[in-house]
Amino acid sequence: MKIKFIRSFLVGAALLLLHVAVAQQVLIKGRITDKDKTGLGNVTISVESPKRDVGKTEDDGRFEVSVPAKSVLLFRLQGYLPLKQPLSAGKTTYNLMMESTTQELEETVVVGYQQRARSTLTGSVVSISGKEIQDIPSGNWVELLQGRVAGLNIQNNTGSPGMRGTIALRGISNINVSGSGDNAFLTPTSPLFVIDGVPVDENTGFEYGFETAGPGLSPISMIPPEDIESIDILKDAQATALYGSRGAFGVILVTTKRGNSEVPIVRYTAQTFFNAVPALRQTLGGRQERWMRVDQILRYDTTLARAFQRINDSPILADSLNPYWNNSTDWQSYFYRNTINQSHNLDISGGRQTFNYKVNMGYFDERGIIENTGLKRYTLQTNMQYRPTEQFMLMANVNSSLARNSVGSGNATMQSGVGRSVNTSSLYPAPSIFTGSMEALSALSVNDDNKTGNFVSQVEMQYEPFRGIRATSTLNFTYFASTKDRFTPELLNGNRSLLYNYYDRRNRLYNRNSLAYTKSWMHGTHLLNLFGFSEMEMTDYRAETSNLVGTVNDRFQAGLSYDTRFSGGGTLDNMTNYRSVSYAGSAMYSFKSRYIVEGTYRVDGTSTTGGASPWSYNPSVGLRWNIKEEGFAKDINWLDNALIRGTYGRNITPTGSLSDLYGWYKIDPQTYNNRPTTSLDLINAPNVNLRPQSSTQWSGAVEFGVLHNRLSFTYEAYYRQSDQILRSKPIADHNAFANVLTNETSLVNYGHEFMLNFRPKMANPDWNFTFGANAAINRDRTAALPDGVRQLLQPDGSAFDLPQLYRLGRNPLGFVLYNYEGVYLRDEDVPVNPLTGLRYRAGGTLAEGRFFRAGDPKFTDINGDYILDENDLVFVGNSQPRITGGFNTFTQYKNWSLTTSFSFTLDRDILNTALTDRFRNYADPAGVGFAGSYVPLDVYNVWRNQGDNADFPNVSDFTRLPLYNPYRYNSTLFLEDGSYLKFNSATLGYNFDRNWTRRFGISSARLYISGFNLYNFNRYSGPDPELVTALGRDASSGFPNRRSYTFGMNIQF
Amino acid sequence: MKLAKHRIHTLVVILTTSCLFGCTKYIPDDRDSFGEDISYNVTEFSPTIGRSTFYNDIVSVGPNTSQPLTFRIVNLKDADGQPVSTLFSDKFPVKVWRQMYDGTESSIEEIEAKRVVEYRPILEILEHSGNINFWNAGSSSYIRTQPDSGYTFDVEVSNSGGRRYVRGFRLKPQRERPYEPTDVDPETGLSLSPHGFASYVRGMLGQRTRGGIPASAIRVYIRKLENMPATTSKTLTLSFLDSLLNPIDPRNFNDTDWAHMVHGFNRRIEDNKVIYDVAYPIPLTRVETRYTSVGGEMARLDIGYRQRDVFGDIVRASFGYNFRIFEEGHWEIQFRFMGETPAFN
């Protein structure tokens, strides 16, 4: 069916090629520039009568079209006045200049499902051209937006191909932390993505991949960046108002390419990219490590005899001539690798306003820099538009993509198997089936095969029965399915092979019917735009797994036969059946394009809202004053553009699930009379009063442009309050239920955003330079907690002991740590309890080893009882960056161009948990349990002898280490500055001379080399301050980010 | 024109400031949180007068309260509800530690250098931990002791987020019992018998019957020697009486580690008594040293000698006594062998 559809497109394209007119044709060429002599790309060239499009200009403004002689050419480009050029006989070269209407302002943006001139927007919208992200191949293009939009904080904290890091617009929107210890993660609050007018919720898939089970790819990573025409980021409540039922975290609109050239364009992009392993962690190897261990035992064991015994009992130390132990294995080298990858994309498009089409075919293959990981993506994106008359339009999209990825033994973001294995002592032999390093081996040889398919079909119809009234109906069906087959051979799983199968599917039906009315009076003095729509969504999701243990042998990698005693499976409890209905209306009034007032109101009902108040009512208001339109401002010559706008509005995002409202039944583990029974699940009490999370936002902005708009500046301030955040709270045990979910939590974000664009006038027209910079200062504050308390400490049940502390008025995601002040140089420096005469000690039962002595860490005793315990924890730091932003440059000289992009994250604290992990390996010098890799102590200033003024406490006193725990995870010793400036990417491109390429039948060709993730400037002691979880913890099991170098080529026929 | 410019300027200022400052007022202040979840695990205190008693770990602070907290004792009243005049506000000299006592000190001076005299109220609360101390000062002559209901007080807990009173604490001191083990009744101050017994006996044979001496046959009398010369250093005297109440020469206990039995100095034998110069209380603090029992709670005496057992082997026979003495002074511990005198051969 699908193939048929595509075929019909191709046939249509071929027909169009034949259709090229046979009248007397002349070849016209030339270049279109703006008044600064910068070439204007993408200018539509058409012939006036009979009216039809004949082509477009290249990126540098050059064009070459074949048109009937004596016709009139019409050049059109948004933001510029149309230009008419009658052809004069004999002249075939035209170098023309197009007059700019005020630079950015005349662009149109699709906001709230309506095409709107930028000058009438009251909300905050930032647009990015797809071109800006197309030179870097990426499994998930969202990572390329880093540092490009003020207020959009993207942290690419996983290098797993196709997976996405964390993303938050104008600060986090949820303070809930689930999981514990190393696996604690923040509830993701990614903005809503709207692809070609259809919302796609990114959070569901993302959250899912994190937690385990599926392949972890989201629908967003199934879109090839080459097919993206533009990306619009809607930041405030007015801009997102009409996406309200999910828009509380902001909205990112993605528009894919359309055909708009009568001459069909075939564009081929090929990229070969080389992924390099970034800096890894330093460890001691071989003999150095063995002697370090021996020395440690000799110096610190209880007696010398015990030390000798311990050494002699440990073959890893004593049997050093045995080839099994005589190693210096560089574990990291077995798991990290450099890879060569490729990406190809073919884009065929053409047509004019009455009929146009696009077919985009993509192939992307990336092997991860961790062994046994990778992503292959096959995509086919098509659309067509048919507009026989001005009154009627039909548009259809059919997109299908398939991805196949492997995450080895880890999950979408974490590689815990690899994390632990690279943390292994170098004395162990390299992984092989004879050496027993099963975890390492399984990371390398588990057969993890994931497939994800995404099928989108969409039809949109528009009809304008009377001038000014336009009815639109959009119907979208999306089917997203993924499977996972993971086979662990029997050798690696205690002689029982393990087959894990996972299958999920999500289908979604979306429909929107809208009616728009536009009316202007008195030659445009008054402009009124009314718009109303209803929206409906139905989503079903269901995931099933089976865990089959003990197949006949390793050749049977399917569930043909298995050991039923240990096998299990079934439907996962995250199945959803979601429905939502919304009604929305908006009205916009503009007076002389000077004053613009806009209001929207929407009513949303979702199935995850409790029956007590099923509807949410969300208003929004926006005001805009185009100062430059005022009479007095027209005379100010230096000021090209100035405006003020402000908005207020409220949005919601559904949270929770049907089961949170009405409860779960579960199958009991025990039986009654040998028959299975069901009972109420007593974990969460049902609560029919649940409501969606709402976000109320105030936002104001000032924009101005000076020096002929060469310098433009935008300042925005915002205050956003996220209320009714869903959070579980424990209730008294006489309630039968353990917890109840409520909407009592609130969070506030406020901050400032700055954007600056500078395009200096170059004396030499061959040169062209653009500089853009943006920065955002954001603060998050907890505003309300369940039961009206002012503070809540959420304990962490794990050995990491990293609780979360929420306190009203403070940043919600700080750290709860013991305050480390340095090292006790001598025994006498340890304070003595005047009451008991005992030294300051670590908490727990009194034992000699718990008393602090020379070389031990000096932790602040907050409550002054000379015992270090949980009463001495302090609340410090902020794991969320306060300042984020970036800057980028574009330099062009003749055919050469250079693009660079930087991003920065400032004022952020991170916890170097990975370093803690590695220091903690010193607790077991004899390697009785798990012998971990040893950190070289010379690199860190570690206390070794009495009187050493060291930065790090004594790590070697292994008999006492478990008692006083100097290298505890929750210590400010490992709290570091996570600020960084990252050189994200640079691209050097060369555009071939068209006259030369034309000889080979190529209308334009461009070669480029680019680098991604080039350098990170920071003061962090770990490898990468960006590679931390959303909670600011540098976990050992993170997937390092690749550094990639690309050689790419764009050819257009 | 100028006016217009001005107007823009003011508007910009108003718009931005109104948003920034107008909005931040909705954000709660960042001040300490004071929850309902602070509680004391102990509300009735019955310390013994003359002993420093430290009630540690008696406060639980829940997840809704910010630390550090400040604690204060208020509303001290006697059981009749009358305010107590100055008893608990007066400060008494007590010895507090400056450096850690670890049992390796080689002179009284070295021990005393590690502690200093400070003036503290008898009933004291530690400012940030809420732990309650009852110092070894005062006397039952003016402190109400059980069976009197004693005193009541409240604890004021505060941080910058608020304050709360934890009410209904009772202080019911017990009268002095200057040493342990003792069977002095805390209410009456009377004891059932004037002596205790040895903690253990190992293989001691009696002279008379060559039978074993049980622990119950070794009576231990602890008494304070009142009319000793006034010297700066206090003493601990050990003496032994046979079944006829004649003194036994301590040298007979020839397998006794006299030098390391008591953390005392200047050991001498006078009138068949072993005398040490010691620092009080004994043990000085609850830390395990070579002079204490396991855990460091009691001082440990182990007195032994070589004897020929019933099979003719020379073996070590010993008896021991674990004790504590709280009151400073010249104390004597006297062991009386009842019925049987050890057979020293």
Boltz contact constraints between the chains, C-beta under 6 A:
constraints:
  - contact:
      token1: [A, 632]
      token2: [B, 1]
      max_distance: 6.0
  - contact:
      token1: [A, 632]
      token2: [B, 4]
      max_distance: 6.0
  - contact:
      token1: [A, 698]
      token2: [B, 19]
      max_distance: 6.0
  - contact:
      token1: [A, 698]
      token2: [B, 23]
      max_distance: 6.0
  - contact:
      token1: [A, 700]
      token2: [B, 15]
      max_distance: 6.0
  - contact:
      token1: [A, 700]
      token2: [B, 19]
      max_distance: 6.0
  - contact:
      token1: [A, 702]
      token2: [B, 12]
      max_distance: 6.0
  - contact:
      token1: [A, 717]
      token2: [B, 16]
      max_distance: 6.0
  - contact:
      token1: [A, 717]
      token2: [B, 19]
      max_distance: 6.0
  - contact:
      token1: [A, 717]
      token2: [B, 20]
      max_distance: 6.0
  - contact:
      token1: [A, 719]
      token2: [B, 23]
      max_distance: 6.0
  - contact:
      token1: [A, 748]
      token2: [B, 27]
      max_distance: 6.0
  - contact:
      token1: [A, 781]
      token2: [B, 27]
      max_distance: 6.0
  - contact:
      token1: [A, 789]
      token2: [B, 35]
      max_distance: 6.0
  - contact:
      token1: [A, 789]
      token2: [B, 64]
      max_distance: 6.0
  - contact:
      token1: [A, 790]
      token2: [B, 33]
      max_distance: 6.0
  - contact:
      token1: [A, 791]
      token2: [B, 33]
      max_distance: 6.0
  - contact:
      token1: [A, 791]
      token2: [B, 64]
      max_distance: 6.0
  - contact:
      token1: [A, 791]
      token2: [B, 66]
      max_distance: 6.0
  - contact:
      token1: [A, 792]
      token2: [B, 63]
      max_distance: 6.0
  - contact:
      token1: [A, 793]
      token2: [B, 63]
      max_distance: 6.0
  - contact:
      token1: [A, 807]
      token2: [B, 33]
      max_distance: 6.0
  - contact:
      token1: [A, 808]
      token2: [B, 28]
      max_distance: 6.0
  - contact:
      token1: [A, 809]
      token2: [B, 28]
      max_distance: 6.0
  - contact:
      token1: [A, 809]
      token2: [B, 29]
      max_distance: 6.0
  - contact:
      token1: [A, 809]
      token2: [B, 30]
      max_distance: 6.0
  - contact:
      token1: [A, 810]
      token2: [B, 30]
      max_distance: 6.0
  - contact:
      token1: [A, 832]
      token2: [B, 97]
      max_distance: 6.0
  - contact:
      token1: [A, 832]
      token2: [B, 99]
      max_distance: 6.0
  - contact:
      token1: [A, 832]
      token2: [B, 100]
      max_distance: 6.0
  - contact:
      token1: [A, 834]
      token2: [B, 96]
      max_distance: 6.0
  - contact:
      token1: [A, 834]
      token2: [B, 97]
      max_distance: 6.0
  - contact:
      token1: [A, 835]
      token2: [B, 54]
      max_distance: 6.0
  - contact:
      token1: [A, 836]
      token2: [B, 285]
      max_distance: 6.0
  - contact:
      token1: [A, 837]
      token2: [B, 97]
      max_distance: 6.0
  - contact:
      token1: [A, 837]
      token2: [B, 100]
      max_distance: 6.0
  - contact:
      token1: [A, 837]
      token2: [B, 101]
      max_distance: 6.0
  - contact:
      token1: [A, 837]
      token2: [B, 285]
      max_distance: 6.0
  - contact:
      token1: [A, 839]
      token2: [B, 100]
      max_distance: 6.0
  - contact:
      token1: [A, 862]
      token2: [B, 68]
      max_distance: 6.0
  - contact:
      token1: [A, 863]
      token2: [B, 68]
      max_distance: 6.0
  - contact:
      token1: [A, 863]
      token2: [B, 128]
      max_distance: 6.0
  - contact:
      token1: [A, 863]
      token2: [B, 129]
      max_distance: 6.0
  - contact:
      token1: [A, 864]
      token2: [B, 128]
      max_distance: 6.0
  - contact:
      token1: [A, 864]
      token2: [B, 129]
      max_distance: 6.0
  - contact:
      token1: [A, 865]
      token2: [B, 129]
      max_distance: 6.0
  - contact:
      token1: [A, 865]
      token2: [B, 131]
      max_distance: 6.0
  - contact:
      token1: [A, 871]
      token2: [B, 67]
      max_distance: 6.0
